[in-house]
Amino acid sequence: ASLLLAAGLALGSARLVAEHRAGFERLIRRTTLPMTLLVLLLAGGVNGARYWGESRALARLPAAAAGAPNVLLIILDTVRAASLSLYGYGRPTTPELERTASRGVVFDRAISAAPWTLPSHASMFTGRWPHELSANWRHPLDRTHPTLAEVLGADGYATAGFVANAGYASYETGLDRGFSRYEDYLVSPGMIISSCSLGRAITRSHALRRLVGNDENLGRKTAAEVSDEFLSWLSDRPDRPFFAFLNYYDAHGPYMPPEPFARLFAAGKPRGRISPLHRWNDAPDDRDLTPEEVRLEIESYDGALAYLDHELGMLFRQLEQRGLLDNTLVIVAADHGEEFAEHRVFDHGNSLYLPALHVPLMIALPGRVPAGVRVAEPATLRDLSATILDLTGHRHGIQLPGRSLARYWNSGADSPPTPDSEPLLSELRFAPNNPAWFPVSRGDMQSLVRGGFHFILDGDGQQELYDIHTDPLEQDDRAAREEPGTLGAYRRLLDSVKTSESTP
């Protein structure tokens, strides 16, 4: 319909121009220069307004506390812990992250509050569970609850976000609230084409993609570009502590690492720039991927992780050269994981199985966070905001819900976690227009990780229970073998977590 409408408008316009050709040519000659100047003026005005707004916001900030540490929150989009050598994976996908992690605390069982980007980020930024927030498939994060950037800004921090996921982490999602600077869209030909519906429709054509031999997302911002944006801002930042949020998108499908990382783990010929999984995502009912196709996708994913790790190493060396790491709270985590047919589905955002929820988490701050510590107990990313406020010394003003993760390494902390405490909630709301066999197509889903078990409640009331210590890929559902009272206890615990409103 869009193409027919465009063709009709083009035909009508062409006839009109042909009937008044001389006048049209005069109009073109007279307006070309003014229109060019107008476009340049508008472009300059948009960017100028953004920088002027940032200057005004920084000028209004109060003085920060003496000695307040910087905060660097790095979120690796779509990175599952099971594929990182930091967590025992067989391929050396994260040597740089392993070196950095030796400076701080590594959580072996960090759990995301949601298996896709927007509600997971919203939970991390507000300290609230996804069901308490507006952030959903078709709704941005509203202004009901304060965000971490707003609270740190009130503490005198210069705040900036540098985002590569333009689909679910851009300013339209509401995640930019509280940031004085927020860099999301990359100005490039690919981004311009993908920003209009007709351009997206044409470039999503699998026939066209196959013809050009490339399934890459148009306008993807690379890890190097995100780091460059941050380092450039860092060079011009005001003389006050900063809170910087970096979102890297290189491990998100389609997995298209640059050379030599595309060949790093390839057992034979690399997959190239054509992704069978990219086509599966558009029509998952058509067919399952073959074992060979799955192997190639995993090799490409691992290569993307290695490229991302390489760029993180370069970033950390830059920060070290600038003398910033000694007074910077560095947190590296992922918003969610990724599935590779452990339960028939690929990608993320369609189930609550552990591969989509188990993510890396590393926290480092010399003098405040011990070095070389591993935490075995499960922990939730929902507590990141409370952790950051605790480690930066925030005591007054707006508080955010959750509890500081410092309780996991401070032996003298009140109510330290035990293996049977701390039920960790994850949620996934119903997603329309998905195949009926997708777990999320049966309604809203919830799950709890408690101790060594993972309880999942599907939208149709079906219950699943897995021993995540002995069965990390969750292939053995114990629900049918458990006593009814055990499953009932999990249901009651899930209801109690959901009905208890988060309070700071």
C-alpha positions, 0 to 999 in steps of 0.5 A: 500500500505504501509503494502504491501510494508513493507511486501514485503521488510520484505520477501525479507530481510528474504530470504537474511538473511536465505541464509547468516545466519552465516555472518549475525550473525557475522555482528550483533555481531560486530555492536551491541555495535558500533551502540548502542554507535552511537545512544547514541552519536547522542542523546547526540549530538542533545540535546547538540547542542540545549543547546549549541545553547541556550547558544550562543543565550543568550550570544548575548543578549543585557542588558535588561532595569532596572526593565523590567517585566517578561512575561508569556503568557499562551495559553490554547489550545481549551478552549472556554469561554462559558464553564468556570465558570470564565464566568458564566458557571454553573459548577465550571470548573475554580476556580483557574483561578477565583482567579488569575483573581481577580488580573487583568483584565478579558475580557468578549468578547475576540475574536480569529483571527482564529478558529484553532491553527496555524493561531491563534498563528501566529496572536498573535505572529506577531500582524497581521491578518491571511490573511497577514500570510503564516500559513495555513493547509499545510504551516508554518509561514514563516520569512516575519514578525517579531515575539514577541519573536524576539522583546523581545529577542532584548530587552534583554529577555531570551525567552523560549517556552513549547508546548504540541500541537506537531501537530500545534505548534511545531518547524516545524510550524515556531512558535519557531522563536525567542525563545532561548529554545523551548520544544515541542516533548515529548520523549516517546514510544507513541511519537516515534510510532506516529512519523512514518506514519505506526505507526500512521496508525495502532494506528488510527484503531478504531477496535484496539482502541476499543480492547485496550479501549483507544482513547487517543492521543499517546505521549500527553504532560500533563499540569503537564509536561509542567509546570515542563519543564517551572519551571525547565528552570526557575530555571536555567534561566540567570539573566535577565527578561524572556518571557515564552510561555506555550501551554497547550493541555489537553482540546483538543479532545479526552477529556481524563482528569485523575482521579478524574477529569474524574468523577468530572462532570459525571452525571452517569457512566463516558465516560471512555477512548473511545470517540465517538467524536474521531470517528466522527472526522474521518468520520463525514458523518457516523452519528451524535452523540446521545444526550447522547454521546454529554452529555458525551463528554461535561462532559469529556471536563469540567473535562479536563478544571477542571484538567487544572485549577488545574494545573494552580493553582499549577503553580501560587502557585509555582511562588508566592513562588519564588517571581515572580508574583509581577514583571511578566506580566501574560496573560492567553488566549486560541487560539480558542474555541470548538463546541458541535453541536451548528451548527451540527459540533463538534471540531473546524477549520470548521466554524466561529461561536462564540463557536469556537472564543469566548475565555478567556482572563485575564491580570495581572501585579501589578502596571501596570494593575488594579485588579478586572476589567471586560471589556465588549467590544469585543477585539481581541487576535491579539492585544496581541503582542502590549499589551505586548510590551506596558506593558514591556516598549518597545519603540525603534527598531522593532514595531509590528502591533495592539494596546495595550489592555490597552486602554480598562482600561485606561480612558485617552487613545487615542481613547478609544473603543466604542461599535460601534468601533473596528471591530474584524476580524476572518478568516478561509481558505478553508480546503480540504477533509472535508464533503461538509456540513462543512461551510469551505468546501465552500471556505475561510470564514471571520467574523466581531464582531462589537458591539453586532453583529457577521457578517459571510461571507461564502465561497459561498457568503452566509451571516449570522448575529447574535446578540451575546448579546441576542443569544450567541449560534447564533441560530437565523440568522437575515440576511434574516430579515435585510435591504440589506443596513445593510448587505452591510455595513458589507461587505464594512467594512469587505473589508476595514479591509482586504485591509488595511495592518497592520502597526506597 
